[in-house]
Amino acid sequence: MTDAETEIRQAAKKRERSKAAFDRDDAALRALFVEWRAKGIGPSDMARWSGMTREWVAKIAPAAKSD
């Protein structure tokens, strides 16, 4: 195996592990947004606490529809 191949394979494996961790943590954050939005916390507060935009939080956790 060449040095280039070894380095690229190692970097690809590292990226794969990082992506899996990101996906897991992203799903957990999204679940929290949905949970707390349902409990009445607004997207502006959650955006400020998380560093995300208000629009992104509102898209992930829209307000509950009234009947």
Buried (B, 14 or more C-beta within 10 A) or exposed (E): EEEEEEEEEEEEEEEEEEEEEEEEEEEEBEEBBEEBBEEEBBBEEBBEEEEBEBEBBBEBBEEEEEE
